[in-house]
Amino acid sequence: MPKRDSIIISILSVSILLVSFLILSLFLNHGKFFVKANTEPTTNESVSSQNRDTVLGASTSEKSIEYSSLDICYEDNCKSLSPEDVESFYMDSKLDTQSVYMYLLQNVVGYFEELSGGKELVKNRKGSFYTWKEDIIIDTSSIFTDVVDLLKESGKEGLTLKYALYKKEAPGTDGNYASKYIEIDNSRQKLYAWKDGEVIKEIKLSAAKYGWQVYGVFPIVDKGIQPMAPSGNYMPYWMAFYYSPSQDSWYGLHGLVWWYDDKGNVVHENTDYIGVRRSKGCIRMLKDDAKYLYDSYERGDPILIHE
């Protein structure tokens, strides 16, 4: 073989060895990368797995809510709300006060109104209103706000809650007839001056005797500082509300009357008459109380009269 051919063969052999070595190296390195890629999680997979473990841990350790029950009672007479009832008041874990209000109005308040004797309708040609039949009633005036406060504090504590009601003397009406009106309670010989839903003054009376009284709604039709009655007596701070055809005169609210005796001396009606039914229609009170009403009420303001 010529020397030149021998050299070419040697060069080719070395080249073949180098190429083979490079191929083997690439194969080995690629194999390691492949194994690593399939045996180790990526960063995203690792985070996702950790998050999944955290969520599972939270769900298994979260405490379930136990709703309380509630007993609303007057003495041994109760209306009970189960935990399911209480749970129904919550929307997205927040107390829905409107739901509480409607439930109490529909299922609780009426029950205790009946226990108190209920209400009756009083009406005449000028209007009508409801009044309590009894003077002493079970007081539910603050039940809505009190129960809401109680449930906000302990409704999700799994407790047996108690709310006690008590009796009290109360006006016959609730203050909602008008923004301003006068209520006369004949059974108690008492007047309530109402304004914006609140009793602003209570006044003791000497009202009409049985058989002379009237019931219903009566607007104030006239006023006078000290007019004279048909009997000759003077009526301080008089406010007329009803015309009596049989007497051809007006019933009115006014102070205790006064008159002149045979010697011209001023004689005042006895203050001991307050609380006693004495008149033939008019409703009397102490002079200062009559002045208060005279200054506070105008023609057209309603007077509600009931037994």
C-alpha positions as CSV (number, residue, x, y, z in Angstrom):
1,M,0.0,0.0,0.0
2,P,1.4,3.4,-0.8
3,K,2.4,5.6,2.1
4,R,-0.2,8.2,1.1
5,D,-3.1,5.8,1.3
6,S,-2.0,4.7,4.7
7,I,-2.1,8.2,6.0
8,I,-5.6,8.8,4.7
9,I,-6.9,5.5,6.3
10,S,-5.4,6.6,9.6
11,I,-7.0,9.9,9.5
12,L,-10.4,8.4,8.7
13,S,-10.1,5.9,11.6
14,V,-9.4,8.7,14.1
15,S,-12.3,10.7,12.8
16,I,-14.6,7.7,13.1
17,L,-13.4,7.3,16.7
18,L,-14.0,10.9,17.6
19,V,-17.5,10.9,16.1
20,S,-18.4,7.8,18.0
21,F,-17.1,9.3,21.2
22,L,-19.2,12.5,20.7
23,I,-22.4,10.4,19.9
24,L,-21.8,8.3,23.0
25,S,-21.3,11.4,25.2
26,L,-24.5,13.1,23.9
27,F,-26.5,9.9,24.5
28,L,-25.3,9.6,28.0
29,N,-26.0,13.2,28.9
30,H,-29.5,13.2,27.4
31,G,-30.3,10.0,29.3
32,K,-29.4,11.7,32.6
33,F,-31.6,14.8,31.8
34,F,-34.5,12.5,30.9
35,V,-34.3,10.6,34.1
36,K,-34.1,13.9,36.1
37,A,-37.0,15.4,34.3
38,N,-39.2,12.4,35.1
39,T,-38.1,11.8,38.7
40,E,-38.1,15.4,40.1
41,P,-41.2,17.6,40.3
42,T,-41.1,21.0,38.7
43,T,-41.3,24.1,40.8
44,N,-45.0,24.7,39.9
45,E,-45.9,21.1,40.7
46,S,-44.2,21.4,44.1
47,V,-46.0,24.6,45.0
48,S,-49.3,23.2,43.8
49,S,-48.8,20.1,46.0
50,Q,-48.0,22.2,49.0
51,N,-51.1,24.3,48.5
52,R,-53.3,21.2,48.1
53,D,-51.9,19.9,51.4
54,T,-52.6,23.2,53.1
55,V,-56.2,23.4,51.9
56,L,-56.9,19.8,52.9
57,G,-55.5,20.5,56.3
58,A,-57.7,23.6,56.7
59,S,-60.9,21.9,55.7
60,T,-60.3,19.1,58.1
61,S,-59.5,21.4,61.0
62,E,-62.4,24.0,60.4
63,K,-64.9,24.1,63.2
64,S,-68.6,23.7,62.3
65,I,-71.1,26.4,63.5
66,E,-73.5,25.4,66.2
67,Y,-76.5,27.7,66.3
68,S,-78.2,28.6,69.6
69,S,-81.9,28.0,70.5
70,L,-84.0,30.8,72.0
71,D,-86.9,30.8,74.5
72,I,-89.0,33.9,74.7
73,C,-91.1,33.7,77.8
74,Y,-93.6,35.5,80.0
75,E,-93.5,33.5,83.2
76,D,-94.3,29.9,82.1
77,N,-95.7,30.9,78.7
78,C,-93.0,30.6,76.1
79,K,-92.4,30.7,72.3
80,S,-89.3,28.7,71.4
81,L,-87.0,29.1,68.5
82,S,-85.0,26.0,67.5
83,P,-81.4,26.1,66.3
84,E,-82.8,25.7,62.7
85,D,-85.0,28.7,63.2
86,V,-82.1,30.8,64.4
87,E,-79.9,29.5,61.5
88,S,-82.5,30.7,59.0
89,F,-81.9,34.3,60.2
90,Y,-78.3,34.2,58.9
91,M,-77.3,35.1,55.3
92,D,-73.7,34.3,54.4
93,S,-73.0,34.0,58.1
94,K,-74.4,37.5,58.8
95,L,-77.6,38.1,60.8
96,D,-80.4,39.4,58.6
97,T,-82.3,41.7,61.0
98,Q,-85.3,41.9,58.7
99,S,-85.8,38.2,58.9
100,V,-85.7,38.4,62.7
101,Y,-88.3,41.2,62.6
102,M,-90.7,39.4,60.3
103,Y,-90.4,36.1,62.3
104,L,-91.1,37.8,65.6
105,L,-94.0,39.8,64.2
106,Q,-95.7,36.8,62.6
107,N,-94.9,34.1,65.3
108,V,-94.2,35.7,68.6
109,V,-95.7,39.2,69.2
110,G,-99.3,38.1,68.4
111,Y,-99.0,35.2,70.9
112,F,-98.2,37.5,73.8
113,E,-100.8,40.1,72.7
114,E,-103.4,37.4,73.1
115,L,-102.1,36.5,76.5
116,S,-102.5,40.2,77.4
117,G,-106.2,40.1,76.5
118,G,-105.8,41.3,72.9
119,K,-107.0,44.6,71.3
120,E,-110.4,46.0,70.2
121,L,-111.4,48.3,67.5
122,V,-112.9,51.7,68.5
123,K,-114.6,53.7,65.8
124,N,-117.0,56.5,65.0
125,R,-117.8,58.6,61.9
126,K,-114.5,60.5,62.3
127,G,-112.2,57.5,62.3
128,S,-111.1,54.3,64.1
129,F,-108.2,52.9,66.0
130,Y,-107.2,49.8,68.0
131,T,-106.7,49.9,71.8
132,W,-105.7,47.3,74.4
133,K,-108.6,45.7,76.2
134,E,-106.6,45.5,79.5
135,D,-104.7,48.2,81.3
136,I,-101.8,46.0,82.2
137,I,-100.1,44.2,79.3
138,I,-97.1,42.0,78.5
139,D,-94.5,44.5,77.2
140,T,-93.1,43.6,73.8
141,S,-92.2,47.2,72.8
142,S,-88.4,46.4,72.8
143,I,-88.5,42.7,71.7
144,F,-87.2,43.4,68.2
145,T,-84.0,45.3,69.2
146,D,-83.4,43.1,72.2
147,V,-83.6,39.8,70.3
148,V,-81.4,41.1,67.5
149,D,-78.8,42.2,70.0
150,L,-79.0,38.8,71.7
151,L,-78.5,36.9,68.5
152,K,-75.7,39.1,67.3
153,E,-73.8,38.3,70.5
154,S,-74.6,34.6,71.0
155,G,-76.6,33.3,68.1
156,K,-73.8,31.1,66.8
157,E,-72.5,29.8,70.2
158,G,-74.7,26.7,70.5
159,L,-76.3,28.0,73.7
160,T,-79.9,27.8,75.1
161,L,-80.7,31.5,75.2
162,K,-83.5,33.0,77.3
163,Y,-85.4,36.3,76.9
164,A,-87.9,37.2,79.6
165,L,-90.9,39.5,79.1
166,Y,-92.8,41.4,81.9
167,K,-96.1,43.1,82.3
168,K,-96.5,46.9,82.7
169,E,-99.2,49.5,82.6
170,A,-99.3,51.0,79.1
171,P,-101.3,53.5,77.0
172,G,-104.1,51.9,75.0
173,T,-102.6,53.0,71.7
174,D,-99.1,52.8,70.3
175,G,-98.4,56.3,69.1
176,N,-98.8,55.6,65.4
177,Y,-102.2,57.1,64.8
178,A,-100.8,60.5,63.9
179,S,-97.6,62.4,64.4
180,K,-99.4,64.3,67.2
181,Y,-102.6,63.4,69.0
182,I,-104.3,63.1,72.5
183,E,-105.5,59.8,73.9
184,I,-108.1,59.6,76.7
185,D,-108.3,56.4,78.7
186,N,-111.6,56.5,80.6
187,S,-111.0,53.3,82.5
188,R,-107.9,54.9,84.2
189,Q,-109.0,58.5,84.1
190,K,-105.8,59.4,82.3
191,L,-104.7,61.4,79.3
192,Y,-101.7,60.7,77.1
193,A,-100.2,63.4,75.0
194,W,-98.5,61.8,72.0
195,K,-95.9,63.3,69.7
196,D,-93.8,61.5,67.1
197,G,-94.6,58.1,68.6
198,E,-93.7,59.1,72.2
199,V,-95.8,60.0,75.2
200,I,-94.6,63.5,76.1
201,K,-97.0,63.9,79.1
202,E,-99.4,62.0,81.2
203,I,-102.3,63.8,82.8
204,K,-104.8,62.7,85.4
205,L,-108.4,63.5,84.6
206,S,-112.0,63.9,85.9
207,A,-113.9,62.7,82.9
208,A,-117.6,62.1,82.1
209,K,-119.9,59.9,84.1
210,Y,-121.1,56.6,82.7
211,G,-123.8,57.2,80.2
212,W,-122.4,60.6,79.2
213,Q,-119.1,59.5,77.7
214,V,-118.3,59.3,74.0
215,Y,-115.8,57.0,72.2
216,G,-113.9,57.3,68.9
217,V,-111.9,59.9,67.1
218,F,-112.7,63.6,67.7
219,P,-110.7,66.5,66.1
220,I,-110.3,69.7,68.1
221,V,-112.9,72.1,66.6
222,D,-112.5,75.2,68.7
223,K,-110.4,76.8,71.5
224,G,-110.9,79.4,74.1
225,I,-108.9,80.7,77.0
226,Q,-111.8,80.9,79.5
227,P,-115.2,80.6,78.0
228,M,-118.4,80.3,80.1
229,A,-120.3,77.0,80.2
230,P,-124.2,77.0,79.9
231,S,-124.1,76.4,83.7
232,G,-122.4,79.7,84.3
233,N,-119.0,78.1,85.2
234,Y,-115.8,79.3,83.6
235,M,-113.7,76.6,81.8
236,P,-109.9,77.4,81.7
237,Y,-108.1,76.6,78.5
238,W,-111.1,75.0,76.8
239,M,-110.8,72.9,73.6
240,A,-114.0,71.7,72.1
241,F,-114.2,68.3,70.4
242,Y,-117.9,67.0,70.3
243,Y,-121.3,68.6,70.0
244,S,-124.0,67.1,72.1
245,P,-127.4,67.5,70.4
246,S,-129.2,66.5,73.6
247,Q,-127.5,69.2,75.6
248,D,-127.1,71.7,72.8
249,S,-123.6,72.3,73.9
250,W,-120.0,71.2,73.3
251,Y,-117.9,68.7,75.2
252,G,-114.4,70.0,75.7
253,L,-111.1,69.4,77.5
254,H,-110.4,72.1,80.1
255,G,-109.2,72.9,83.5
256,L,-111.3,72.5,86.7
257,V,-114.0,75.0,86.5
258,W,-114.5,78.1,88.7
259,W,-117.5,80.4,89.4
260,Y,-118.6,83.3,91.5
261,D,-120.7,82.7,94.6
262,D,-123.7,84.8,95.7
263,K,-121.2,87.3,97.4
264,G,-119.1,87.6,94.3
265,N,-116.2,85.5,95.6
266,V,-114.3,83.2,93.2
267,V,-114.9,79.5,94.0
268,H,-112.7,76.8,92.4
269,E,-113.7,73.2,91.8
270,N,-112.2,70.8,94.3
271,T,-108.9,69.3,93.1
272,D,-109.9,66.0,94.9
273,Y,-112.3,65.4,92.0
274,I,-109.3,64.5,89.8
275,G,-109.6,60.8,89.2
276,V,-113.4,60.8,89.6
277,R,-116.0,60.6,86.8
278,R,-118.2,63.7,87.5
279,S,-119.1,65.6,84.4
280,K,-121.9,65.3,81.8
281,G,-119.4,65.1,78.9
282,C,-116.5,67.4,79.5
283,I,-113.0,66.1,80.5
284,R,-111.4,68.2,83.2
285,M,-107.9,68.4,84.6
286,L,-105.7,70.7,86.7
287,K,-105.4,74.2,85.2
288,D,-101.7,73.9,84.5
289,D,-102.2,70.6,82.6
290,A,-105.0,72.2,80.6
291,K,-102.8,75.1,79.7
292,Y,-100.1,72.7,78.6
293,L,-102.5,71.0,76.2
294,Y,-103.9,74.3,75.0
295,D,-100.4,75.5,74.1
296,S,-99.3,72.2,72.5
297,Y,-102.3,71.2,70.3
298,E,-104.2,73.0,67.6
299,R,-107.6,72.9,65.9
300,G,-107.8,69.7,63.8
301,D,-105.5,67.6,66.0
302,P,-107.2,64.4,66.9
303,I,-108.5,63.2,70.3
304,L,-108.9,59.4,70.7
305,I,-111.2,58.3,73.4
306,H,-111.7,54.8,74.7
307,E,-112.7,52.9,77.8
